[in-house]
Protein backbone atom coordinates (compact mmCIF):
# COMPACT_ATOMS: atom_id res chain seq x y z
CA UNK A 1 0.00 0.00 0.00
CA UNK A 2 1.36 3.44 -1.03
CA UNK A 3 -0.29 6.24 0.96
CA UNK A 4 1.04 8.94 -1.39
CA UNK A 5 -1.15 7.56 -4.19
CA UNK A 6 -3.68 5.64 -2.04
CA UNK A 7 -3.04 2.52 -4.16
CA UNK A 8 -2.45 -1.19 -3.58
CA UNK A 9 -0.08 -3.52 -5.46
CA UNK A 10 -0.45 -7.30 -4.97
CA UNK A 11 2.46 -9.31 -3.51
CA UNK A 12 3.08 -12.74 -5.14
CA UNK A 13 1.94 -15.74 -3.09
CA UNK A 14 4.66 -16.93 -0.71
CA UNK A 15 6.14 -20.48 -0.78
CA UNK A 16 4.50 -21.05 2.61
CA UNK A 17 1.36 -22.69 3.92
CA UNK A 18 -1.40 -20.23 4.88
CA UNK A 19 -0.98 -19.06 8.50
CA UNK A 20 -1.67 -16.54 11.25
CA UNK A 21 0.10 -15.56 14.51
CA UNK A 22 3.41 -15.48 12.61
CA UNK A 23 6.23 -12.94 13.08
CA UNK A 24 7.53 -10.50 10.50
CA UNK A 25 10.49 -8.12 10.25
CA UNK A 26 11.59 -5.52 7.69
CA UNK A 27 15.31 -5.60 6.91
CA UNK A 28 15.49 -2.43 4.84
CA UNK A 29 15.05 -4.33 1.59
CA UNK A 30 13.23 -7.55 2.48
CA UNK A 31 10.24 -8.72 4.51
CA UNK A 32 11.11 -11.79 6.60
CA UNK A 33 8.20 -13.97 7.78
CA UNK A 34 8.63 -16.88 10.19
CA UNK A 35 6.55 -19.34 12.21
CA UNK A 36 2.82 -19.24 12.78
CA UNK A 37 -0.27 -21.40 13.10
CA UNK A 38 -3.30 -22.56 11.13
CA UNK A 39 -6.13 -22.91 13.62
CA UNK A 40 -8.43 -24.46 11.02
CA UNK A 41 -6.28 -27.59 10.87
CA UNK A 42 -4.34 -27.29 14.15
CA UNK A 43 -1.02 -27.02 12.32
CA UNK A 44 2.04 -25.11 13.60
CA UNK A 45 4.86 -23.94 11.37
CA UNK A 46 8.60 -23.70 11.93
CA UNK A 47 9.50 -22.30 8.54
CA UNK A 48 9.66 -18.93 6.85
CA UNK A 49 10.47 -16.96 3.73
CA UNK A 50 11.95 -13.62 2.62
CA UNK A 51 10.19 -11.27 0.21
CA UNK A 52 12.46 -9.02 -1.84
CA UNK A 53 10.57 -5.82 -2.63
CA UNK A 54 12.77 -4.81 -5.59
CA UNK A 55 12.72 -8.27 -7.20
CA UNK A 56 9.07 -8.95 -6.18
CA UNK A 57 10.06 -12.53 -5.32
CA UNK A 58 10.20 -14.89 -2.33
CA UNK A 59 13.10 -17.03 -1.06
CA UNK A 60 12.63 -19.77 1.58
CA UNK A 61 14.40 -19.26 4.92
CA UNK A 62 16.85 -21.95 6.05
CA UNK A 63 15.52 -24.31 8.71
CA UNK A 64 18.93 -25.30 10.14
CA UNK A 65 19.17 -24.22 13.84
CA UNK A 66 15.82 -22.44 13.51
CA UNK A 67 13.53 -22.45 16.57
CA UNK A 68 10.91 -25.18 16.93
CA UNK A 69 7.57 -24.55 15.23
CA UNK A 70 5.59 -22.04 17.29
CA UNK A 71 3.18 -19.13 17.45
CA UNK A 72 2.51 -16.24 19.89
CA UNK A 73 6.27 -15.56 19.65
CA UNK A 74 8.00 -12.21 19.06
CA UNK A 75 10.57 -11.05 16.52
CA UNK A 76 12.68 -7.88 16.36
CA UNK A 77 15.09 -6.60 13.71
CA UNK A 78 18.51 -5.65 15.07
CA UNK A 79 19.82 -3.96 11.95
CA UNK A 80 21.46 -7.15 10.70
CA UNK A 81 19.43 -10.03 12.18
CA UNK A 82 15.88 -11.04 13.05
CA UNK A 83 15.76 -12.27 16.66
CA UNK A 84 12.90 -14.66 17.54
CA UNK A 85 12.00 -15.49 21.14
CA UNK A 86 9.38 -17.43 23.11
CA UNK A 87 5.98 -18.55 21.93
CA UNK A 88 4.04 -21.76 22.31
CA UNK A 89 3.14 -25.01 20.56
CA UNK A 90 -0.29 -26.26 19.54
CA UNK A 91 -0.25 -28.68 22.51
CA UNK A 92 0.43 -25.90 25.03
CA UNK A 93 4.20 -26.14 25.44
CA UNK A 94 5.56 -22.65 26.18
CA UNK A 95 9.09 -21.89 24.98
CA UNK A 96 11.95 -20.10 26.72
CA UNK A 97 14.32 -20.19 23.76
CA UNK A 98 14.94 -18.38 20.51
CA UNK A 99 17.30 -17.85 17.59
CA UNK A 100 18.93 -15.10 15.53
CA UNK A 101 18.45 -15.19 11.75
CA UNK A 102 20.96 -13.51 9.41
CA UNK A 103 19.40 -13.06 5.94
CA UNK A 104 22.80 -12.17 4.43
CA UNK A 105 24.07 -15.71 5.12
CA UNK A 106 20.66 -17.44 5.47
CA UNK A 107 21.76 -18.88 8.83
CA UNK A 108 20.36 -19.17 12.36
CA UNK A 109 22.23 -18.98 15.69
CA UNK A 110 20.56 -20.26 18.86
CA UNK A 111 20.16 -17.81 21.76
CA UNK A 112 21.87 -18.83 25.02
CA UNK A 113 19.69 -20.62 27.59
CA UNK A 114 21.68 -19.21 30.53
CA UNK A 115 20.02 -16.08 31.88
CA UNK A 116 16.94 -16.42 29.65
CA UNK A 117 13.92 -14.63 31.17
CA UNK A 118 11.96 -17.88 31.02
CA UNK A 119 9.15 -19.45 29.03
CA UNK A 120 6.44 -17.07 27.82
CA UNK A 121 3.92 -16.39 25.09
CA UNK A 122 1.81 -13.39 24.06
CA UNK A 123 4.60 -11.17 25.46
CA UNK A 124 6.12 -7.98 24.01
CA UNK A 125 9.58 -7.27 22.61
CA UNK A 126 11.44 -4.23 21.23
CA UNK A 127 14.89 -3.51 19.80
CA UNK A 128 16.68 -0.64 21.57
CA UNK A 129 19.55 -0.19 19.14
CA UNK A 130 21.84 -2.51 21.12
CA UNK A 131 19.54 -4.99 22.88
CA UNK A 132 16.28 -6.89 22.54
CA UNK A 133 14.04 -6.24 25.55
CA UNK A 134 11.45 -8.97 26.23
CA UNK A 135 8.75 -8.46 28.84
CA UNK A 136 5.52 -9.93 30.17
CA UNK A 137 3.28 -12.55 28.66
CA UNK A 138 0.45 -14.53 30.14
CA UNK A 139 0.63 -14.30 33.96
CA UNK A 140 4.18 -12.93 33.82
CA UNK A 141 5.66 -9.62 35.05
CA UNK A 142 9.31 -10.45 34.41
CA UNK A 143 11.53 -9.68 31.48
CA UNK A 144 15.01 -9.88 30.03
CA UNK A 145 17.46 -7.98 27.86
CA UNK A 146 19.43 -9.85 25.20
CA UNK A 147 22.68 -8.34 23.89
CA UNK A 148 23.77 -10.01 20.63
CA UNK A 149 27.24 -8.40 20.83
CA UNK A 150 27.99 -10.38 24.00
CA UNK A 151 25.45 -13.16 23.31
CA UNK A 152 24.13 -12.77 26.86
CA UNK A 153 20.98 -12.04 28.87
CA UNK A 154 20.37 -9.70 31.81
CA UNK A 155 17.09 -9.28 33.75
CA UNK A 156 14.78 -6.29 33.64
CA UNK A 157 13.96 -4.69 36.98
CA UNK A 158 11.06 -6.08 38.99
CA UNK A 159 10.52 -2.97 41.13
CA UNK A 160 7.81 -0.78 39.67
CA UNK A 161 7.05 -3.18 36.79
CA UNK A 162 3.44 -3.23 35.59
CA UNK A 163 1.18 -6.07 36.67
CA UNK A 164 1.37 -9.30 34.63
CA UNK A 165 -0.35 -9.13 31.25
CA UNK A 166 -0.61 -10.74 27.85
CA UNK A 167 -1.53 -9.30 24.45
CA UNK A 168 -0.47 -5.81 25.50
CA UNK A 169 0.84 -3.21 23.05
CA UNK A 170 4.42 -1.96 23.00
CA UNK A 171 6.43 0.83 21.37
CA UNK A 172 10.07 1.89 21.53
CA UNK A 173 10.61 5.65 21.76
CA UNK A 174 14.35 5.73 21.16
CA UNK A 175 15.09 5.68 24.89
CA UNK A 176 12.16 3.92 26.58
CA UNK A 177 9.80 0.98 26.08
CA UNK A 178 6.11 1.74 26.67
CA UNK A 179 3.80 -1.18 27.56
CA UNK A 180 0.04 -0.53 27.64
CA UNK A 181 -3.22 -2.46 28.08
CA UNK A 182 -3.64 -6.19 27.64
CA UNK A 183 -5.12 -9.07 29.60
CA UNK A 184 -4.29 -9.31 33.29
CA UNK A 185 -5.02 -12.16 35.68
CA UNK A 186 -8.23 -10.46 36.85
CA UNK A 187 -9.42 -8.93 33.57
CA UNK A 188 -8.60 -6.39 30.89
CA UNK A 189 -6.32 -3.41 31.61
CA UNK A 190 -6.11 0.26 30.60
CA UNK A 191 -2.89 0.94 32.50
CA UNK A 192 0.69 1.08 31.30
CA UNK A 193 4.31 1.67 32.27
CA UNK A 194 7.52 3.05 30.80
CA UNK A 195 10.77 1.07 31.01
CA UNK A 196 14.15 2.81 30.76
CA UNK A 197 16.89 0.25 30.00
CA UNK A 198 19.67 2.78 30.66
CA UNK A 199 18.65 3.02 34.34
CA UNK A 200 16.80 -0.34 34.45
CA UNK A 201 13.77 1.38 35.98
CA UNK A 202 10.00 1.46 35.46
CA UNK A 203 7.62 4.44 35.76
CA UNK A 204 3.82 4.27 35.69
CA UNK A 205 1.92 6.00 32.89
CA UNK A 206 -1.17 8.09 33.56
CA UNK A 207 -4.41 6.13 33.22
CA UNK A 208 -5.77 6.38 29.68
CA UNK A 209 -9.29 7.71 28.92
CA UNK A 210 -10.06 4.37 27.27
CA UNK A 211 -12.00 1.26 28.23
CA UNK A 212 -9.67 -1.60 29.26
CA UNK A 213 -8.76 -3.72 26.22
CA UNK A 214 -6.41 -6.12 24.45
CA UNK A 215 -5.69 -6.93 20.80
CA UNK A 216 -5.40 -3.20 20.06
CA UNK A 217 -2.59 -1.50 18.13
CA UNK A 218 0.06 1.05 19.08
CA UNK A 219 2.53 3.18 17.12
CA UNK A 220 5.18 5.72 18.15
CA UNK A 221 5.12 8.99 16.23
CA UNK A 222 8.40 10.40 17.51
CA UNK A 223 6.64 12.37 20.25
CA UNK A 224 3.52 10.37 21.16
CA UNK A 225 2.19 6.82 21.43
CA UNK A 226 -1.14 6.28 19.66
CA UNK A 227 -3.49 3.50 20.83
CA UNK A 228 -6.36 2.45 18.57
CA UNK A 229 -9.22 -0.09 18.54
CA UNK A 230 -9.19 -3.33 20.56
CA UNK A 231 -11.37 -5.95 22.18
CA UNK A 232 -12.67 -7.04 25.57
CA UNK A 233 -12.90 -10.82 25.26
CA UNK A 234 -14.68 -11.11 28.62
CA UNK A 235 -17.49 -8.76 27.62
CA UNK A 236 -17.44 -9.47 23.88
CA UNK A 237 -17.04 -5.73 23.21
CA UNK A 238 -15.15 -4.25 20.25
CA UNK A 239 -13.75 -0.72 20.43
CA UNK A 240 -13.42 1.85 17.66
CA UNK A 241 -11.71 4.60 19.58
CA UNK A 242 -8.21 5.58 20.64
CA UNK A 243 -5.99 8.07 22.42
CA UNK A 244 -2.54 9.66 22.18
CA UNK A 245 -0.06 9.54 25.07
CA UNK A 246 2.46 12.35 25.52
CA UNK A 247 5.30 11.16 27.81
CA UNK A 248 6.63 14.67 28.46
CA UNK A 249 3.30 15.73 29.97
CA UNK A 250 2.36 12.21 31.13
CA UNK A 251 -1.09 12.88 29.69
CA UNK A 252 -3.56 11.50 27.14
CA UNK A 253 -5.58 13.14 24.35
CA UNK A 254 -8.54 11.37 22.68
CA UNK A 255 -8.21 10.55 18.97
CA UNK A 256 -10.91 11.90 16.65
CA UNK A 257 -13.44 9.30 15.48
CA UNK A 258 -14.87 11.09 12.41
CA UNK A 259 -14.13 9.00 9.28
CA UNK A 260 -12.19 6.50 11.43
CA UNK A 261 -12.24 2.78 10.52
CA UNK A 262 -15.00 0.78 12.20
CA UNK A 263 -14.44 -0.99 15.52
CA UNK A 264 -12.12 -3.99 15.20
CA UNK A 265 -9.37 -6.09 16.76
CA UNK A 266 -6.56 -8.34 15.49
CA UNK A 267 -5.68 -5.61 12.96
CA UNK A 268 -2.31 -4.03 12.12
CA UNK A 269 -1.00 -0.47 12.38
CA UNK A 270 2.20 1.14 11.07
CA UNK A 271 3.70 4.63 11.35
CA UNK A 272 4.77 6.20 8.05
CA UNK A 273 6.61 9.21 9.47
CA UNK A 274 3.52 11.41 9.32
CA UNK A 275 0.50 9.08 9.57
CA UNK A 276 -0.69 5.92 11.30
CA UNK A 277 -2.16 3.42 8.84
CA UNK A 278 -4.63 0.93 10.32
CA UNK A 279 -5.78 -1.99 8.17
CA UNK A 280 -7.73 -5.24 8.36
CA UNK A 281 -8.75 -7.10 11.49
CA UNK A 282 -11.92 -8.68 12.80
CA UNK A 283 -15.26 -7.11 13.71
CA UNK A 284 -16.71 -10.33 15.12
CA UNK A 285 -17.83 -12.49 13.53
CA UNK A 286 -16.76 -10.91 10.21
CA UNK A 287 -13.36 -9.75 8.94
CA UNK A 288 -12.27 -6.38 7.58
CA UNK A 289 -10.84 -5.36 4.22
CA UNK A 290 -10.88 -1.67 5.02
CA UNK A 291 -8.49 0.69 6.74
CA UNK A 292 -7.72 4.28 7.55
CA UNK A 293 -4.89 6.79 7.78
CA UNK A 294 -4.70 8.95 10.89
CA UNK A 295 -2.81 12.26 10.86
CA UNK A 296 -2.11 13.43 14.45
CA UNK A 297 -1.09 16.90 13.24
CA UNK A 298 -4.68 17.52 12.08
CA UNK A 299 -6.38 14.90 14.29
CA UNK A 300 -8.13 13.56 11.18
CA UNK A 301 -8.74 10.28 9.35
CA UNK A 302 -8.67 9.40 5.62
CA UNK A 303 -9.98 6.00 4.45
CA UNK A 304 -7.57 3.71 2.59
CA UNK A 305 -8.62 2.64 -0.89
CA UNK A 306 -10.54 -0.61 -1.33
CA UNK A 307 -9.40 -1.00 -4.95
CA UNK A 308 -6.98 -3.95 -5.23
CA UNK A 309 -6.78 -4.20 -1.43
CA UNK A 310 -5.92 -7.63 0.00
CA UNK A 311 -8.78 -9.95 0.88
CA UNK A 312 -10.28 -9.46 4.35
CA UNK A 313 -8.20 -10.97 7.16
CA UNK A 314 -7.01 -10.75 10.76
CA UNK A 315 -3.89 -11.81 12.71
CA UNK A 316 -1.86 -10.82 9.64
CA UNK A 317 1.47 -8.98 9.58
CA UNK A 318 2.39 -5.51 8.33
CA UNK A 319 5.64 -3.55 8.04
CA UNK A 320 6.52 -0.02 6.85
CA UNK A 321 9.23 0.08 4.20
N, C-alpha and C positions, 0 to 999 in steps of 0.2 A: 504494500500500500504506500503510495506517494502522496503525502498531504498537500504538497505544493500544487498538484494537479487534480487531487481528489480522485485518483484512479487506482485500480487494482491490476496486477499482472500475475497470472497463475504461476506457481512453482511446480516443476515436474514431480510426479509421484516418486517417493523415496523407495529404496530397496529394503524396506522394513515392513513388518506386519503392522496393521492398524493398532493404535495404542492411545492411552491417556496416562496422566500422572507421570510423564517422563520429564527429564531435565533437558535444558537447552542453554547454550552459551554462544555468544557472538565473539569471534576472534579478531575482528577487524576486516576480514575478507570472507570468512566462512561461518555458517551456522552449524554447530555441533549438537546433535540430538543423541541422547543415550537413555537406556532403561525404559521402564514403563509397565503398563498393565492393560489387559483387555478383560474388563469385568464381564462381558457377555459370554466369554468362554473360560474364564478363570485362569488365563494364561499370563505369566510374568515374562519379561524380556530382559536379557543381559547383553544386548547388542546395541549398536548405534550406527550413525552415518553422518557424513559431513556434506553440507550443501555449499558449493562454490557459487557465489552470486554472479561473478563475472562470466564464468563458464556455463552457468545455469545447469549444473550437473551434480550428481551425488556420488560419493565414494564411501564404501563401507568402512567402519572403524574396526581396527584390530580387536580381537577378543582375548589376546594373550595378556595375562595378569590383570584383566579387567575385573571389577567387582562382580559378585554374584548377581544374578537377576534380582531386580527389586523395583519398588515404587515408593512414593512418599519420601524420596531422598532429596538432597539438595546438590546443586552444582554452582561453582563460581568460576570466573575466568580471571587468571592471575596476570595476564599480559602475555603469557607464553604457554600456559597449560589450563585445562579444565580440571578442577578438583571436585570429585564426587565424594559425598560422605553420608552415612546412615541410610535409613529407609527400612522397609520391611518386605517380607515374602508373602505370598498368597496364603500360606498356612499360619501366619502370625509371628514368624521369627523376626525379631527386630535386630538390626545390624549396628555394630559399633565400629565398623571399618570403612575404608574408602580407598580410592586410587587417584593418581594424577595422570591425565592424558595429554600427551604432547602431539599435536597434529602435524608438526613439522617432520617428526620421525615415525608417526603412527604407532606410538608405544605407550604402555601404561607402567606406572611405578606404584606399588602398594604403599599406603600410608603406614607409619609405625603404629603398632598396637599400644606401646608403652606411653602412658600419659593421655590416651584417648579419653574424651569426655564421657564415653559410655554409649550404650545402645540407645537409639532414639529414632523416631519418625515424626513426620509433620512438624519438623522444627524449622528454624530460620538460619540463614547463613549469608554473610557478606564478605567481600574482599576489600581490605583496607588500603591496599597499595603494597603491603609487605606480608600480610597475614590473612588467613581465612578465619573469621570468627563464627563459631557455631553456637547456637543457644536454644534452649527450650525443647519443645516437643511434648507429646502427650504425657501429662503428669510429671513434667520435669522442669526444674528451675535452675539447672546447672548449664555450664557451657565450657567451651575450650577454644584456644587460639592455636592454629597450626601455621608454623613458619616453614615454607618449603626450602628456604636457604639453609636452614639448620636441620631440616627434616625432623622437627620436634614439636611437641604439644606443650602448652601451659594452660592452667585453668583460668576461667573468668571469675571475677569476684562474686561471692555469694551475698555479701552485705549489700542491702539496698536493691537487690535484683527483683524484678517483677514476679508476681505469683506464677506458678506453673501454667503453661498454656500450649495449645496446639493450634495449627492453622491461623497463626497470627500473621500480620504483615510486617515487613522490615524494609528499611532504606538505609543507605550509607551516605552521610553528608559530606564526607571528605575528612572528617575528624571524629564523628560519632556514629554509632548504630542506634537507630530508633526502632523499637519494637512496640506494636500497638494492636489491641483487640485480640480476638481469638477465643478458643474454648478453654475455660478453666475447669477445675474439678467440680465446681458447684454451679456452673452455667457459663453463659457468654459474657464477654468482658468489653468495656469501652475505656479501659485504662491503658497506660503505656509507660515506658521508661526509656531513658537515653543512656547508652553505655559508651564510656570514653576509654579506649584501649590504652592510651598513653598513660593515664593515671590508674587504670583498672578499677574504675568506679562507676556506679550507677546513680542516676538522678531521676526522680519521678516526673512525668509530664502532667500538665494540667488535664483534668477530666474533659473529654471531648463532648460537644453538644450533639452527640449521636447516640442512637439506641445501641446497646451491646450487640456485637456481631462477629462472625467469622466468614471466611471465604470472600473477603473483600479484596480490593487492590490498593496499592500505595505507590506513589512515585515521589522522587525528590527533585525539586525544581532548581536547586541552587541556593534557595533561601527558605523554602517551605516544604513540608510534607503534605501531600494531598491524599486523603482517604476517600474512596468512592464505593458505593453499592455494598452488597454483602447479604448475609443470610443468618437467621436464627433457627437452627435445626430443631431446637426444643419447642419453639412456638410455630414453626412452619411459616415464618414471616420473611419475605424478601424486602430489601431496602433499595430505594432509588435516590438516595441523597448522599451527601458527603460534606467534608470540612477540610480546611487548610490549617496546619499547625505551624506557627512561627516560633522557633526555639529561642530567639533573642528576647521576645516578649513573653515566652511561655504561655501563649494564648492561641485560641482557635477562632476561625472565621467560617461561617457556613458557605458552602458552594452553591451558586445559583442553580436552580432546577429547570428553568425555562429552556426548552429545546434539548434537554439532557436525554440520554438513552434511557429506556424503560428500566425498571427495577430488575436486578439480576444478580447472580453469583457465579462462581467458577469461570469468570471471564479473565481477560488479560488487560494490562495497561502498560504503556511505555511513555517515556518523556522524550520529546523531540529536540528540546533546547528552548522551545517557546510554548509548546502545547502538550497536554496529556491526551493520548489517544486510547480510548476504551473500545474494546471490540469483543463480540461473541458472548458466550456464557449461557446460563440456563435461567429461565423464568418459569420454574416448575409448573406443569410437567413438560413444557416445551423447551426448545433451544433457540438461541438468537443468532441471526445473521447480520444484525445491525451494529452500529457503533457510533461514537461521537468524539469530537475533538474539543477539549476544554482549554480556554485561554485564561490563565489567572490574571493577566494584566487588565483584561476587560471583564472578567468574571462572566464569560459567555461561552455557550456551546454551539458547535456547528456539526450537523450529522455527517457521517462518512457515507460515501456513495455505496449503493447496493449493486451497481453495475459491475459484473465480473467478480463480485466479492466471493470469498470461500463459502462453501456450504455451511449451514448452521452447525454449531459445535460448542462443547464446553471442555474444561480440563485440557485445553490445548496449550501451546507455547507461543510466545511472541518475543522478538528482540528488536531493538532499534539499531539500524546500520550506521 
